[in-house]
Structures are given as C-alpha cells and as structure tokens.
Amino acid sequence: MRASRLLSILILLQLRGRLTSQALSEAFEVSPRTIYRDIEHLSAAGVPVYADRGPGGGFALLDGYRTRLTGLSADEAETLLLQGLAGPAAALGLGQPLATARLKLLAAAPEGKADDAMRIAGRFHLDPVPWHRRAETPGELPRIGRAVWEARRIAIAYGDDAGERRTIDPLGLVLKAGAWYLVGRSRGRLRTYKVDRIARLEVLEDRFTHPAGFDLAGHWQAELARFEAGLQRGQATVRLSPAAMARVYLLGAEAADAALAAVPDETGWRQASMPIEDIDEACAMLLGFGAAVEVMSPPALRRRLAEKAAAIAALYREAGQSPR
C-alpha cells in the first residue's frame, strides 16, 4: 500500500508541480505526518523532491525531473474502460486502481497534454443514477465482479426463493439507472438477476467458458425490448396540453415520441397513442398530470381516473377540516 502511495505522490508532484502536505494527506486519506515520512522515503530513494516553507510553499520536484515509472498493473489496466465511472468503479472495489491508473496515464501523456486531459475530466461528468434515487451499492458486488472477470461459477440464494441454491455462470454485470444486474447462465438458459436481491453468495472454484459469440450489450438490449413489449399489453389514446408536453417524457419514450410528432390544435393540445401495461398502472401514472392530460380511450381507463379523482376530491373537500 505504501509503495503504491509513494508512486502516486511522485506522479502527482510531477503533474501538479507543487502540493502541500495537507493537500496530499487529504488526497490519500492519511495524516500529514505520514506524508512527511513518505517524502523522506522518496528522497532516500533518490527522487529529487524538496520542500518550500511558508506561504505558497509545499513539496515539489526539481525542474526537469520526470519519472518513467508509469507501467500499468493488471488491476489498473482492467479499470480503464471504467474511466468516467468513478462511482461504479468504487462499488466494484476498483476505486483505488482506477485512480492510480488515471494518474499513470496523465503522467505518460506528452508534456502539456496532461493539463488538457485534467481540464476535460473537470468539465464533463457522467452520473448514471436517476433523479430522486440513490445509487445501489450491494455488499456482494465486488465479489461478483471478480467472479465475472475470472469466469468462476457462483452459487446464490436469490429473492423470495432464498432457501434454494442456484449455480450460475456469471457472464456480465450491467448498471442500469443506478441499479446493478447480473446476466448469468443457469441450467443452460440465460437469466437476469438483480444484484441487491442476492441473499447469499458463494464463489466456487469451478470455471466456465463463455458462450461462443455472446455479446453482453446486444443481449441486454434484446432483453430490454422483450421486457418492455411484455409489459405494454394495451394502448391508450390521450390528449396532452402544452403544460403536459413539458413533462411528456415521464410517460415513456414511445408516448413522448408520438406526442412530439402529433400536430397541435389551435389551443396547443396534441392527441397521441401510448402503450400501457394495464388500467391500474396507467391510472397511477396519468393521475400525476391532473387535468393537463385527458384520456380519450379506453373507456375503462377514463372511468378509473374519474373514480380516483372523485375519491381524492372527497378526501380534501372540506378545506378547513383537520387531518385524521
């Protein structure tokens, strides 16, 4: 751990020019005293590092010194495709290798280009978690990730069938809207498991061979299309006001596309068809739009919305009545 930190300190000094003991201690989550000892070890190893005291002081390398100790370790190389995904990398237990690999890449960049790369990293950020949700960090995720990488079979207890032991070939992990999913092969069939529903996990010694031609991204997209088609068993025709159009994406991509393609009438309202799962699901979704959306069909959905609206109105009819 110390050797890795010493190398990271050396690369940071090369990239940044001058850093205080406080800045370094915060970067590596150690005490300033530990940083002073690390600097002494670097100096003893022949690294030309010196300290300036007083305001504007700190540790720096002699002008012109550049390290060539920037070879990537196996763990660091494995994390390169996770650049820009620091949160997911940390959830997989790869946060530190990713940070070190990033430093080595910057140090190996041609002079002057490292600043450009750091500027880009500071101005673009990818956040895969939807609004009003927290990212899932299942406790077993790092072990599952390692089993995926090493092609080791796992045995799990899953969901409501926690008493049943399933043996799975873990083929890949997918991060979808802040939630982790495991795509695995069990009894010859490809299945998808939500990682936070895995109750118990055992990584087995057995290894497996990936199916020939298996493409994780392609499989996931096909499964999404199949899943969504299975849910959308009906159709509803709705009229949307200009106010509803500002939030039309909440009705789903197909409904939004149809609404945006519709020609507004003289009052700005548009009529479009949207797929629905069932009457209850559609009612719950459309109630949030209030009078900004009118359902034209099916009649059963109109009736259910009228019933729900009447029940809400009855609950709040007496404005001055105290809550129960």
Beta strands, then each sheet from edge to edge (+ up, - down):
strand 1: 18-19
strand 2: 49-52
strand 3: 58-61
strand 4: 152-158
strand 5: 161-176
strand 6: 179-186
strand 7: 189-194
strand 8: 198-207
strand 9: 234-240
strand 10: 270-276
strand 11: 293-297
sheet 1: 1+ 3- 2+
sheet 2: 7+ 6- 5+ 4- 8+
sheet 3: 10+ 9- 11+
end
